[in-house]
Amino acid sequence: CFVCGESGATITCRETGCERSFHLPCAVEGRCITQYFGLYRSFCWEHRPQQAVKAAPEENTTCLICLDPVEDTMSYGTMVCPACKHAWFHRGCIQKQALHAGFSCFTCPHCQNEYRFLMEMLTMGIRIPYRLGPSWMDDEAYEQLYERHSRCDARQCLCPGGREQAEEEGPWQLLLCCSCAAEGAHRRCSRLTNSTTSWECGSC
């Protein structure tokens, strides 16, 4: 490995004629890039791709993610969004965001550009996992967001089966508040006719 000097380096720079090899964990220290798509090509510090955007951060520019200062020019550790050219961030910060956001939710933190930003980050060696949603949606704190309200919140529930019972139609059909969907009521408990299609809770 040209970075640590130890044996077992299995990644070789794809530039023709370059014989530099390195371990994957040594890539960041050696300022190398591995592209996690297509042919999974890797490049040493000398032959790695550079961002083509002609932009430079203004004085006292900070990373949009960690809010710490960035370097005064584009570099291996300082990157910019190719679309808006105003979003500056550290490589490590945008890598962490990519790992949490996943392929379907990874966008520029400033302009929300999707395709151009994502392709640039892939080319520059940012690993973006393929998953249906961001990792924070797996958190238990977000589970309730996926649950539909399923009880009658009328002051006096008249349903013989109780507040939790709901039928597809008729007097015991449960209607959710058309504004917040956080409260519900059986038709009969809120004195709604069968022709009523929407209901709004007292809070809304």
C-alpha positions as a printed Julia matrix, in Angstrom:
204×3 Matrix{Float64}:
   0.0    0.0     0.0
   1.52   3.33   -1.03
  -0.24   4.96    1.94
   0.64   2.73    4.91
   3.44   0.64    3.39
   1.91  -2.67    4.49
   1.17  -5.64    2.23
  -2.24  -6.85    1.09
  -3.23  -3.77   -0.88
  -5.71  -5.06   -3.45
  -6.97  -1.78   -4.96
  -4.94  -0.45   -7.88
  -5.24   2.92   -9.57
  -7.06   2.53  -12.9
  -4.92   5.13  -14.65
  -2.9    3.41  -17.38
   0.72   3.07  -16.33
   0.09   3.89  -12.66
   1.1    1.09  -10.33
  -0.02   2.61   -7.02
  -2.06   0.23   -4.87
  -3.79   0.85   -1.56
  -6.09  -0.64    1.06
  -9.69   0.61    1.07
  -9.38   1.89    4.67
  -6.27   3.85    3.63
  -8.03   5.61    0.73
  -9.1    8.71    2.66
  -5.69   9.22    4.25
  -4.07   8.78    0.83
  -6.66  11.13   -0.75
  -7.73   8.38   -3.17
 -11.15   7.93   -4.77
 -13.16   4.78   -5.33
 -16.28   5.07   -7.47
 -19.04   2.87   -6.06
 -20.96   2.36   -9.31
 -20.46   0.88  -12.78
 -16.97  -0.63  -13.02
 -16.07   0.38   -9.43
 -12.93   2.15  -10.55
 -10.35   3.51   -8.11
  -7.79   6.27   -8.49
  -4.76   7.42   -6.53
  -4.33  11.02   -5.34
  -2.57  12.02   -8.57
  -5.08  10.6   -11.05
  -8.37  10.99   -9.17
 -11.2   12.94  -10.9
 -11.56  16.62  -10.02
 -14.74  18.66   -9.85
 -15.09  20.63  -13.09
 -17.15  23.42  -11.5
 -15.4   26.8   -11.66
 -16.21  28.16   -8.22
 -14.43  29.23   -5.06
 -15.91  29.66   -1.59
 -16.33  33.18   -0.31
 -14.43  34.26    2.77
 -15.62  32.58    6.0
 -17.7   30.01    4.1
 -18.81  27.15    6.31
 -19.87  23.58    5.59
 -23.66  23.44    5.25
 -23.74  20.25    7.28
 -21.37  20.72   10.25
 -21.1   24.55   10.03
 -17.3   24.42   10.44
 -15.17  26.44    7.99
 -14.19  24.88    4.66
 -10.94  25.41    2.79
 -10.64  28.5     0.6
 -10.64  26.41   -2.58
 -12.01  23.14   -3.9
  -9.9   20.18   -2.81
 -10.15  16.52   -1.88
 -11.72  17.49    1.45
 -13.81  20.47    0.3
 -16.56  19.95   -2.27
 -19.3   22.04   -3.89
 -22.68  21.31   -5.47
 -22.26  21.4    -9.29
 -25.81  22.72   -9.75
 -26.11  25.76   -7.47
 -22.36  26.28   -6.83
 -23.22  27.75   -3.42
 -23.43  24.61   -1.29
 -19.99  23.88    0.19
 -19.29  20.93    2.43
 -16.57  18.65    3.72
 -16.14  15.28    2.01
 -16.65  13.49    5.31
 -19.85  15.4     6.05
 -21.48  14.75    2.69
 -20.44  11.09    2.9
 -22.26  10.72    6.22
 -25.34  12.42    4.79
 -25.27  10.08    1.77
 -25.09   7.0     3.99
 -28.14   8.13    5.95
 -30.21   9.53    3.06
 -29.72   6.68    0.59
 -30.02   6.81   -3.19
 -33.68   7.86   -3.31
 -33.38  10.83   -0.89
 -29.85  12.15   -1.48
 -29.99  15.74   -2.76
 -27.99  18.96   -2.49
 -28.51  20.33    1.05
 -28.92  23.83   -0.42
 -30.76  23.72   -3.77
 -32.22  20.2    -3.5
 -30.91  19.26   -6.96
 -31.14  15.52   -7.41
 -29.7   14.04  -10.62
 -26.75  16.34  -11.33
 -25.72  16.46   -7.67
 -26.01  12.71   -7.2
 -24.01  11.86  -10.34
 -21.26  14.3    -9.37
 -20.99  12.85   -5.87
 -20.82   9.3    -7.24
 -18.05  10.33   -9.64
 -16.17  11.99   -6.78
 -16.2    8.79   -4.73
 -19.14   9.35   -2.39
 -20.76   6.01   -1.55
 -24.56   6.21   -1.72
 -26.38   3.07   -0.55
 -29.4    1.8    -2.47
 -32.4    1.75   -0.16
 -36.06   2.75   -0.44
 -35.94   5.46    2.23
 -33.56   7.29    4.54
 -32.12   5.45    7.53
 -33.79   7.78   10.03
 -37.17   6.42    8.96
 -36.1    3.1    10.55
 -35.93   4.85   13.92
 -38.7    3.92   16.36
 -39.43   7.62   16.86
 -40.77   7.77   13.29
 -42.88   4.6    13.4
 -46.02   6.47   14.44
 -45.84   8.56   11.27
 -46.75   5.43    9.29
 -49.72   4.5    11.5
 -53.22   5.6    10.52
 -55.36   6.91   13.39
 -57.84   4.17   14.2
 -60.1    5.16   17.09
 -63.18   7.27   17.7
 -62.38  10.45   19.64
 -65.95  11.67   20.06
 -66.78  12.86   23.59
 -69.23   9.96   23.88
 -68.63   6.93   21.66
 -71.91   5.13   20.92
 -70.43   2.16   19.07
 -71.31  -1.17   20.73
 -67.88  -2.51   19.82
 -66.06   0.39   21.41
 -63.83   3.21   20.17
 -61.44   0.88   18.32
 -64.11  -0.76   16.13
 -64.58   0.59   12.61
 -66.55  -0.61    9.62
 -66.09   0.06    5.91
 -69.42   1.94    5.68
 -72.51   2.77    7.67
 -72.91   4.41   11.09
 -69.72   2.89   12.47
 -67.48   3.99    9.63
 -64.55   5.93   11.09
 -63.87   9.31    9.45
 -60.55  11.03   10.11
 -60.28  14.79   10.43
 -59.87  16.17    6.92
 -57.37  18.77    8.2
 -55.05  16.96   10.62
 -55.97  13.24   10.35
 -54.92  12.98   14.02
 -58.46  12.5    15.34
 -61.34  10.38   14.16
 -65.02   9.8    14.84
 -67.69   7.27   13.9
 -70.43   8.76   11.72
 -73.13   8.23   14.35
 -70.96   9.51   17.23
 -70.55  12.82   15.41
 -74.1   12.84   14.02
 -72.89  12.59   10.42
 -75.15  11.32    7.65
 -74.13   8.54    5.27
 -73.72  11.1     2.5
 -71.16  13.17    4.42
 -67.71  12.6     2.94
 -65.53  14.71    5.24
 -65.35  15.67    8.91
 -63.22  18.13   10.85
 -62.3   17.74   14.51
 -62.99  20.4    17.12
 -59.32  21.39   17.36
 -59.16  22.22   13.66
